[in-house]
Amino acid sequence: MNIILFGATGHLGKAIATEAVKRGYAVTAVVRNAAKENALKQTISCNTIVADVTDASSLVNICKGFDVVISALGKSVSINDNSKPGFMDIDLTANTTILTEAVKAGVKKFIYISACHAERYPQLTYFHAHQQFAERLIRTDLDYAIIKPPALFSAFLDLIDLAKKGRLVHIGKGDKLTNPVDEADVAIACINAIHENKSNIEIGGPEILSRKQINEMIQEAVNPGKKIRTIPLGMVKGMLPLVKLINRNLFDKMAFFVEVIQHDTIAPRLGQMQLKEYLERKLSV
Ligand SMILES: NC(=O)c1ccc[n+]([C@@H]2O[C@H](COP(=O)([O-])OP(=O)(O)OC[C@H]3O[C@@H](n4cnc5c(N)ncnc54)[C@H](OP(=O)(O)O)[C@@H]3O)[C@@H](O)[C@H]2O)c1
């Protein structure tokens, strides 16, 4: 089985590539430039194609000869990402170009990484883009699987940096629950999906935690004893209209974040790795 993987240089993409290679699949990773290609090849034994996913002409016939397409391609939600394309450009438009190529090439399966509860928040660009793409995928005749994790553990790497600088804050009560999941666990589900008949796979981690507990676990791992300040949710919400005027991408990320912390996001507890163990591993390297 020949896999072509988009988003292979991302947190989840790397885990998917690692898992696929470990299980004997031939993996071709699509990367955006030579520097990314070299870095990926240092750690994972895969073939690579350099292409610009924002330019449809660069993707013509890209899926030809592959059995399986996996897309973990998506605009980063990290506060450190300042790239120009927005969620609609990458998560919807670029993935749709890939889908068109996959249909043309007659691939056997298309596996897409969406997000848990994407269908619940059509007003938010992040979820809207994921859900729109999922619906386009469903409308094709391709065999597909849509993987829907809540937060990946890697999403908390920004919080580790903030905790190190003493800038980690609780926003509002922080009482809403979620079960974040290790990207390696999601990668296993993703590769299992190649031969399964399940088309929608929600996968969360083993522990259900409140947002406050997650912050405290991170602060404890990085700098024990440091007290975390609380910012009122209303204050952050109040900043959104101004941010929207100044920086649309930042607004879309903040609006996403502000919304998810107001709701429980719990997926079936299929992952194995615990957050505490993940943090210890990350902080030891
Ligand atoms: N993080 C989470 O907690 C979470 C939770 C649920 C669902 N998801 C979804 O899962 C998918 C993967 O997430 P992730 O955390 O692994 O994301 P990530 O680490 O930000 O990786 C995203 C991947 O997409 C590529 N990409 C983004 N913008 C690009 C552009 N303009 N041109 C070319 N490549 C571009 C990145 O390439 P570069 O390495 O070159 O930047 C990277 O390979 C996304 O769709 C995300 O929304 C994530």
The ligand as an SDF file (V2000), in Angstrom:
LIG
                    3D

 48 52  0  0  0  0  0  0  0  0999 V2000
   -3.6190   20.6670   17.2500 N   0  0  0  0  0  0  0  0  0  0  0  0
   -4.7690   20.2170   17.7300 C   0  0  0  0  0  0  0  0  0  0  0  0
   -5.0190   20.2300   18.9410 O   0  0  0  0  0  0  0  0  0  0  0  0
   -5.8130   19.6540   16.7860 C   0  0  0  0  0  0  0  0  0  0  0  0
   -6.9910   19.1330   17.3110 C   0  0  0  0  0  0  0  0  0  0  0  0
   -7.9560   18.6240   16.4250 C   0  0  0  0  0  0  0  0  0  0  0  0
   -7.7240   18.6560   15.0730 C   0  0  0  0  0  0  0  0  0  0  0  0
   -6.5570   19.1670   14.5950 N   0  0  0  0  0  0  0  0  0  0  0  0
   -6.3450   19.2280   13.1380 C   0  0  0  0  0  0  0  0  0  0  0  0
   -5.4160   18.2420   12.7650 O   0  0  0  0  0  0  0  0  0  0  0  0
   -4.6430   18.7050   11.6520 C   0  0  0  0  0  0  0  0  0  0  0  0
   -3.1490   18.6100   12.0170 C   0  0  0  0  0  0  0  0  0  0  0  0
   -2.9190   19.3540   13.1970 O   0  0  0  0  0  0  0  0  0  0  0  0
   -1.4300   19.6210   13.7460 P   0  0  0  0  0  0  0  0  0  0  0  0
   -1.5830   20.0380   15.1610 O   0  0  0  0  0  0  0  0  0  0  0  0
   -0.5340   18.4960   13.3830 O   0  0  0  0  0  0  0  0  0  0  0  0
   -1.0420   20.9230   12.8970 O   0  0  0  0  0  0  0  0  0  0  0  0
    0.4050   21.5150   12.6240 P   0  0  0  0  0  0  0  0  0  0  0  0
    1.4140   20.9480   13.5460 O   0  0  0  0  0  0  0  0  0  0  0  0
    0.2300   22.9870   12.5870 O   0  0  0  0  0  0  0  0  0  0  0  0
    0.7390   20.9590   11.1300 O   0  0  0  0  0  0  0  0  0  0  0  0
    0.0390   21.4170   10.0300 C   0  0  0  0  0  0  0  0  0  0  0  0
    0.6380   20.8770    8.7620 C   0  0  0  0  0  0  0  0  0  0  0  0
    0.0680   21.6010    7.6590 O   0  0  0  0  0  0  0  0  0  0  0  0
    1.1090   22.2420    6.9270 C   0  0  0  0  0  0  0  0  0  0  0  0
    0.7130   23.5810    6.4670 N   0  0  0  0  0  0  0  0  0  0  0  0
    0.0290   24.5210    7.1500 C   0  0  0  0  0  0  0  0  0  0  0  0
   -0.0510   25.6370    6.4110 N   0  0  0  0  0  0  0  0  0  0  0  0
    0.6080   25.3990    5.2450 C   0  0  0  0  0  0  0  0  0  0  0  0
    0.8620   26.1640    4.0800 C   0  0  0  0  0  0  0  0  0  0  0  0
    0.4380   27.4290    3.9620 N   0  0  0  0  0  0  0  0  0  0  0  0
    1.5770   25.5900    3.0790 N   0  0  0  0  0  0  0  0  0  0  0  0
    2.0170   24.3140    3.2110 C   0  0  0  0  0  0  0  0  0  0  0  0
    1.8180   23.5320    4.2870 N   0  0  0  0  0  0  0  0  0  0  0  0
    1.1100   24.0810    5.2900 C   0  0  0  0  0  0  0  0  0  0  0  0
    2.2580   22.3980    7.8970 C   0  0  0  0  0  0  0  0  0  0  0  0
    3.4640   22.5530    7.1600 O   0  0  0  0  0  0  0  0  0  0  0  0
    4.7510   23.2700    7.8040 P   0  0  0  0  0  0  0  0  0  0  0  0
    5.3350   22.2910    8.7740 O   0  0  0  0  0  0  0  0  0  0  0  0
    5.6150   23.5090    6.6210 O   0  0  0  0  0  0  0  0  0  0  0  0
    4.2580   24.5260    8.4540 O   0  0  0  0  0  0  0  0  0  0  0  0
    2.1640   21.0850    8.6650 C   0  0  0  0  0  0  0  0  0  0  0  0
    2.7350   20.0460    7.9200 O   0  0  0  0  0  0  0  0  0  0  0  0
   -5.1300   20.1300   11.3750 C   0  0  0  0  0  0  0  0  0  0  0  0
   -6.1100   20.1240   10.3900 O   0  0  0  0  0  0  0  0  0  0  0  0
   -5.7330   20.5330   12.6960 C   0  0  0  0  0  0  0  0  0  0  0  0
   -6.7020   21.5610   12.5680 O   0  0  0  0  0  0  0  0  0  0  0  0
   -5.5770   19.6530   15.4200 C   0  0  0  0  0  0  0  0  0  0  0  0
  1  2  1  0
  2  3  2  0
  2  4  1  0
  4  5  1  0
  4 48  2  0
  5  6  2  0
  6  7  1  0
  7  8  2  0
  8  9  1  0
  8 48  1  0
  9 10  1  0
  9 46  1  0
 10 11  1  0
 11 12  1  0
 11 44  1  0
 12 13  1  0
 13 14  1  0
 14 15  2  0
 14 16  1  0
 14 17  1  0
 17 18  1  0
 18 19  2  0
 18 20  1  0
 18 21  1  0
 21 22  1  0
 22 23  1  0
 23 24  1  0
 23 42  1  0
 24 25  1  0
 25 26  1  0
 25 36  1  0
 26 27  1  0
 26 35  1  0
 27 28  2  0
 28 29  1  0
 29 30  1  0
 29 35  2  0
 30 31  1  0
 30 32  2  0
 32 33  1  0
 33 34  2  0
 34 35  1  0
 36 37  1  0
 36 42  1  0
 37 38  1  0
 38 39  2  0
 38 40  1  0
 38 41  1  0
 42 43  1  0
 44 45  1  0
 44 46  1  0
 46 47  1  0
M  CHG  2   8   1  16  -1
M  END
$$$$
